[in-house]
Amino acid sequence: MRLATLQDGTPDGRLVVVSPDGRSHAPAPVGTLQAALERWTDVAPQLAAITTFSEPLDPAQVLAPLPRAWQWLDGSAFQSHGDLMDAVLGITPIKTGAPLMYQGMSDRFYAPISEVKFPDEALGIDFEGEFGVIVDAVPMGTSAAEAMNHIRLVVQVNDWSLRTLAGPEMKTGFGWVQAKPPCGMAPYAVTPDELGDAWRDGRVCLDLRVDWNGQRFGAANGEPMGHGFHELVAHAARTRDLVAGTIIGSGTVSNPNFREIGSSCIAERRGIEMLDLGEAKTAFMRFGDSVRMEAVDAAGRAPFGVLNQTVVRG
């Protein structure tokens, strides 16, 4: 099952069920995705029973599946990316064996096709291709095994970052604020079963194709997460209840062979250049640049649809 949210003049939009071919939609029995998540056990069977899709789907009218959320918690579950970024930023993190995670802003998620405003190119504008999950209500202390049953939807995320600000903010030891503006999200939130065999052990085992200004930049696969999403959910719920509609991100999708398959963010490419060439050669994004992200399965199908965003002056 694939769900989308359409513009209707309200902050949370209107929930619809998307046809298998992505060309049409049908109205949902509840108004918003947040409302569906709060009553998921009752609403999900009603959504799944919809088989007639009479309205054409206009991509320009599609918002992020959750245009705003109660909570956005982003992990850093790909070891190859984390190790490289630590080296580039000159950070020696404490090794606890627990997942890495921070809480970002969630009052807005950019639509999949949108212009994203930034105040200054000098801030080091970067995209970050990720996967994410949306949960229903998760009680405090939920185990990783139990957490798998709370993962209701899977999404694809562009975690915008401002790299010039990221290093100094991290080194303060107090976390990110200015370096992490709102994220973008691909058009469809999908139930895990929609991914078939590509949903394994709490991981999205798909290639995430990232194109920058029309040129392929990376195609890393989501399988090599050091911690599965169920483990990230359990980590987040260790000391708090997670409200229905909480979104949890994987962190930048990255594979150890990033030199061959490319990267899901510019910072990783620059880190490779610093190690191999002694200095970063690739510049960050400029106004007018665009990034396209599309996770694809073995048959070339894109279950989350396509995210295509353009950087503009704010």
N, C-alpha and C positions, 0 to 999 in steps of 0.2 A: 504494500500500500504506500502510495506517495501522496503527501499533503502539501498544499501551498497556501499562501495568504495573499489576497488581492487587496488593492487599494479600495477604500470605500469612504475616505474622508475622516476616518477615526485613527487614533494612534496605533491600535492593535490590528486593524484591517479585518478582512472577512475570510474565514477558513473555507477551503474547498478541497475536494478529493480530485486528484489528477488522473486522467486516463492512462492506461499502460503505454500508449505511444506519445504521451506528453502534449497532445494537440488540443485537448478539450478537458472540461472539468464539470463537476457536479457540486451543488451546494452541500455543505456539511450540516448535520443535525444540530450543531451548536455554533455559536457565532465566531468564536476565536479558538486558536490553538491552545492558548492558556486555559480556557474553559474546558477544552477536551482533556487536557492533561490532569486537571483537578478531579475529573470524573472518568479517568481512562478505562477502568474496568467496565463501566456501563456504556461508554461512548464508543470505544474501539470496535466492538462487534457491529454497531450501527454503521460506522464508517466503512468497515470491510464489506458490508452487504451491498454497498452501492456499486452498481455495474452499468448504469446508463449515464453517459457523459454527453449532455446535449449542448453545452455552451463552449464556444471556441476559447482557447486560452491565449491571451495576449501577453507575451513576455514582458512588455513594457509596463504592464499593470501589476506585476508580481513584486511583492515586498519580500524581505527576509521571512522565513517561516515563522519565527518569533521576532517581530519588529522591535520588541523590547522584552526584557526578561527580569525576573526577580534577582537572578544571580548568574554570573559568568565566572567560572573557575578554569583557568588554563594551566595545563600541565606542561612538562618538558620530558616526554617519555621516550624520545629517540636518542640513544646514547651517543651516536656518531655526531649529532648536531650539538648536544650539550658539551661534549668534550672539546669540540672545535671552538665553540663560543667562549668557553672558559679560557682557552688559550689566547684567543684574540683579545678578550677584555681584561686579561691579566687577573682573573679571579681564581682563587683556590677554595672551592666550596667544601663545606663539611660533608663527609660521606656517611650517611646514616642508613642507606639501603631503602629508605622510604621514597615515594614519588616526590618530584618537585612540582610545586603548584603555587600560583598566586591568584589573587582575586582582582579582576579587571572591571571596567565599566560595562554596565549591561542595560542602561536606560535607552540605548539605541543600537540597532544593527542595520548597517546599510543594505539597501536592496541589491540584488544580484547584478542588475544593470543600472549603474549609477555613476555620477560624478562625485568624487570624494575630495573634500576641501581640506587644504593644509595652509598654514600661514606663511611658510618659508621653505624653499628647496634646501636651504643649508641645514635643516634639521635631520637630514639623512632619511628620506622617505623610503620605506621598504615594505614589500608585501611578505606575507608568510602563509603558505598553504598548509592547512590542517584539516583533520577530521574532528568531529565532536559528537557527543551524545546528549540527549535530553531525557531527564528522568521524571518519574512521578514522585510523590512524597516518599522520601527515604528517611527512616528513623535513625537517630543517633546510635552509633555502635553497630550498624549493619555490616556484616562480613562481606568479603569479596564474592563468595559464592552466592550469598543472598542478593547482593547488589546487581547481579546479572539480570534478575527478574524485575528490577526497577528501571532498566534501560528500555525506554519505550520507542525512541526515535534516534536516528543517526543523521548527522548533517555534515556539510562541507563548509569550512570557514576560511576566510582571508583575514588573518590577524594583523592588521596594519600596525607598523612600528616606526618610531622615529629614533634612529640609531645614534644620532649625535647626543641625544638626551639619555639613552638607555644605560650606557656605561656609568656615568656619574650618579644616576639615580640608584643603580644597583649597589654601587660602592658605599653609599650612605648607610646601607644595611636596613633601609626602611621601605624598600619596594618602589614599584613604578606608579607614576601618576601621569606626568606630562608625556612620557615616552610611549604610552599606550592609549591612543585614541580609539574610537569605536571600531569594531570589526565589521566586515561584510560577511554575507552568507549566501550560498548557492540557493536556487529557488525551491528545491524540494527537500522536505524532511521525510525520511523513509523509515518504515518499520524494519527491524533487523532481518526478518525473513525475506524482505525484498532483495537483499544482497545475496541470497543463496549461499553457496559455498564460500563466498568472499567474506562472510562474517564468521570468523573463527577465533575462538578463545578470547572473545572480547576485543577483537581487532578488525579493522577494515582492510582487508587484503586486496586492495586495488591500487593500480598506478594512478598517481595524481599528476596529470599533465599540466604544466605551468608554462604559459607563453607570455613573453614580455615584448610589447610592440610587435607582435606577430611572429616572433622568433622563439622556438622551443628553448626553454631555460632549464627545465628539469622534468623528470618523470619517475620520482621516487615512489616506492610501494609502501603501503601502510602497515604491512605485517610485522616488521622488526621493532615494534614497540617494546621497550623494556618492561613496562607494566601495561596490562590490558585495561580497557575502560572500566571493567568491573572493579579492578584494583584501585583505579583512580577515584571511582565513586566511593568505595569503602574508606579510602584515605580522607576524602573530603568530609565524610560523615562521622569521622572518629569522635569529634567533639561537638557536633551540631546536627540538628535535623536539617535535611535538604528539602526545601519547598518544591512542590511540583512545578516544573518549568525551569529548574536549574539546568544550565548548559555547562558541560565539562569538555574542555578541549584537549587534544593530544599533544599540543606543541607542534613545531615545524616538522613536517614529514621528511625524514632523512634516512638514507641508507649508507652503510659503510663504504660502498663503492661510488661515492658521490662524484668522483672525478670522471667516471664513465657515464653515469646516468643523469648527472646534473643535480640541481638543488631546487628547493621550494622557497628560498628567500635569497636576497642579494647578499646579506651578511655572511651567509655560509660560503657563497662563491668568493667573496672578498677574503674570508678566512683561509680558504684553500690557496688563494694567490699569495697571501702573506707567508704561508708556510713554504710554498713552492718557489716563489719569485722574490721574496723578501719585502714585498709591498703590494698593497691592493691596487688593482688596475681598473676594476669595474666600478663605475660611479653609481650612486643611488638614483632614484627616479627623479624626473623633472616634470614640471607642469606640462600637461598634454600627453604624457606617457600613459599606456594602458596595460593592464594585466588580465589575462584570461586563465581560468582554472577549470579543469574538468576531470573528474575521476572516471575512469573507464574500466569495464570488465573485459574478459577475454574475447567477448563477441563485439567489442567496441561500443557497447551501450553505456550511457552516462546516467546512472540512477539518480544523481543529485541535480542533474541539469548543468548548465553552464553559468559560471560567474564571470562577468566582464566589466571591470571598473576602470575609470579614468581619473587620473590625478589632476586637480585644478587648484588655482590660487583661491584661498579663502578670504 
